[in-house]
Amino acid sequence: MLARLKQFDRLFLFILMIPIINVVSSLATPFFPGFLNPGVIRGILISLFLVWFMVVKYKTNVITIPSLIFAVYLFILCWFSSEQTTSLYIYNKVAITILMFVVGFQAFNSPDRFFWLLRSVVICLFILELYFVYSNLTGVGRKTYFDDSILFGESGVNFTKAMVIFLLVIPIYLRLETNPRISIFVLILFLTGILIVLLGMKRSAILAMIFGFLVYVLLTPYKSRLIQFLPVILVLSLITSPIYLPIIEKRFESRQQLVSMSYKQLQESETEGRLLEVQFTIDEALEAGIDRLLFGFDVFLKKDFKGHKRMLHVDYMNMLGGAGIVGLILFLFVYYKIFQLANRIRKKLVNHSQVNEMFATICALIGVQAFLSIGGTMQGVNLRGYILFLLGGLLSVSIFYFQQRIQKNEVDKF
């Protein structure tokens, strides 16, 4: 029987609220400009909590060590920056996302706790969809990609990236939810969320969603059920297509006008210049000395590309340019260790459907991170924080099932 919320301590309840706090603050910040906006207040609150958590509650374990090494490495680099204050300010955001994995791993270490994490995700998805509906009913929001047929609030289409992350864990939630009414409601949220992501025409969000669900479908033990449900989705999509297809077509045409810019326009654009930053960063890293190649320079600061100052948006280039090859390897190693341990557990519990389902979700989330990193996730608290928070919970509860089998002498230790 599912444990009720009142059975958990206040610390767990606060941790459970972190994704919701992040969603609400990110949506509210554009409405409250100024230094002490909801985003800043959220950052201060979570930073203080994480300092306290690491000092008082953190329990050393092998799987979180790579994350802490990465955090310490970046912290050291900040002191060699030409603008230490700026580097440390951005580092605080990066450190929050890194420690989200540590908190998620330690907090959601049982099926009941993990289920409540999934319910928190459902609330986050509901808030985002409610915000989308409110924006279009009231006309509050700004046009995106030169098109105002659909509004995405003052936050713009970027919140569709967060929706992709939440959508990916809905299938595993639907398999754990025992209340049929809630299941139907969440299924509607799930399908609506997919449509909103498509309407957003955010390439990184759409590609991440497609790739994430493709990985999930290939790895989930419930492939046959998904295939059986596919005709229903296709029929519903066909019936409702007159509603959304004209909107998608119009937004696609607007998007095409933006991406068909000249090389010069692309270089000057802060929203479409990521293609060039990859080329410039790699060239600069190869031409620099061995110290810059290994450790980068001016971590998290803007770089000068042929007289044009721009922040490195692509996570891989952010690490290569600011933290060098060592930083890039540490960044990727965190996800590799998560995948490695999850895969080892899956192989040990080859017939455990829930563990296999969690492994599929872990791989899907890592795949989503790979795509979202092209657009940039390191210098914000939300996207990478959501993913690492969920990865921590998924991996922790997988270990719980593994330890159960060990205690029953059904499997051997690694």
Secondary structure, 3 states (H helix, E strand, C coil): CCCCHHHCCHHHHHHHHHHHHHHHHHHHHHHCCCCCCHHHHHHHHHHHHHHHHHHHHCCCCHHHHHHHHHHHHHHHHHCCCCCHHHHHHHHHHHHHHHHHHHHHHHHCCCHHHHHHHHHHHHHHHHHHHHHHHHHHHHCCCCCECCECCCCCCCCHHHHHHHHHHHHHCHHHHHHHCCCHHHHHHHHHHHHHHHHHHHHHCCHHHHHHHHHHHHHHHHHCCCHHHHHHHHHHHHHHHHHHHHHHHHHHHHHHHHHHHHHCCCHHHHHHCCCCCHHHHHHHHHHHHHHCCHHHHHHCCCCCCCEEECCEEECCCCHHHHHHHHHHHHHHHHHHHHHHHHHHHHHHHHHHCCCCHHHHHHHHHHHHHHHHHHHHHHHCCCCCCCHHHHHHHHHHHHHHHHHHHHHHHHHCCCCCCC
